[in-house]
Amino acid sequence: MTAVPAVPATPVQPTADGTVLRPITGPDEVELFNRLPYLFNHEIAGDLASGRRRAELLWTALDADGRLLARAGWWCPPGSTEPLLLDVLDLVPGHEATAEALLRRALAAVVPDGAVPPKYTRFLPAGWRGDPAVRAVVDGPLSVVERLGAEPFVERLRLEWRAGTPVPGPTGRLVFRPASGEAEVVDLCTGILTGTLDAHSRDDLRRMTAREAARLQYDEEFAHYTTPREWWRVAESAETGEPVGLVIAARNAYRPIIAYLGVLPAHRGRGHAEELLAEGTRVLAATGVETIRASTDVGNTPMAAAFARAGYTAFEHEYVMAWR
């Protein structure tokens, strides 16, 4: 494991009320950063050591007594210096103005001039909108991001399959085989993007061609999975032999996942998404995993229904906001 160098100390100008806004100095201040609760806290130290986080991307707002009033943190792919997501933003109730000042200063330091800031994402319990206790915690950060120009982008279901949950068996309609390689995966993903209901993919298609979007997803996501490529399964029609869809089972830096699932437009509406999902689940279950995670947009009701029929339950929601 590579040691993480400390951020060189630089003079910090306190705000008018004496609050100090600055990134942490290094691993020695992880405990300080974690004084506000959130579900990622137990991962911060390991992420920092592995390069998935950088000290200069973990910002704090400290009062004159050193008390943590707010914090903001970005996640980045290992080996990258560019933040991919703002996924930590917390504050002590009543200190929304401090959190706004912190995020404003941190964005100026983290995001190059003229660049669009990375999306903000927050994991929330299912039914969070109707829970006053949850709203008391999350409304502050959401309003801070909104005041700085971000807008709601998508809400996603976080899904989980647990060992012992029955998996639908093969129907005989599809034949599965490992993907032949990078070119086939990019070709299939390009075709699957036609008519997609996925918000991130639809956003990509507003800025680039389907092939460019598929190529980007391969390069920035799929290429980094170190688990066997034999887990990437192409479905073909048992009757005609033509390709129907693709499922990518993998393990990311944290856990086993269904990384990708898609059906080609000509074969949609026939229940094939559920069959693809069952195949991906069988691939991972055969390795003895206890849980498998996945996600899909709340608005993608056909895919959400396929996950439910395959034994996946929604345990959390992910709320995403974006700067345009």
Disulfide bonds with the S-S distance in Angstrom:
none
